[in-house]
Amino acid sequence: PASRSVWPVPRTRPVTMVKAHELRVETREQLLGRLEDLRKELAGLRVAKLTNGAPSRIAKISTTRKDIARVLTVFHSNERIAAKKLLADKPLNQWPKDLRPKLTRAKRRALPKHLKNKLT
C-alpha cells in the first residue's frame, strides 16, 4: 500500500495537564493549594463559556475537570496511606471497614493462623 491512513489520529495532550506522579511528591498543603487554584480556574472557564469566550478557553474545561479529579485521587490516596500508618499497631477489627484488607470472603472468615493449627 502506497498511502496508509493512520487511524485513529493521534491527539496532542494539553500543556497544562498535571501528572499523577508529580502530584504524589507534593505535601498535603501543596495539593490543597493546587486544588483551590484549579477550582478557581474552572469557575473562570465556566464564566467564559457563558459569556461566549474563546473556543480555546472553553476547550480547557474538560482538562481542568480531569486535573481536579487527578489531584483529589492523589490526595485521598495519601490520606488513606497516612491513616493506615496510624492504625498499624491496632488489631484489624478496630480499623474502619474501608481501610481493612479486602482479601476474599472465605479468607476474611477463616480462623487466624495461630488457631488453625492448634490441637485440642
RAKAHU-V556950 format. One record per helix or strand. SS is the DSSP state (~ for helix, > for strand). FROM is the first residue (numbers start at 1). LEN is the number of residues. Records with the same first field share a line. If there is no record, write none. Layout:
# RAKAHU-V556950
SS: FROM-LEN ; FROM-LEN
This chain:
# RAKAHU-V556950
~: 20-4 ; 28-23 ; 55-32 ; 92-3 ; 105-5 ; 113-4
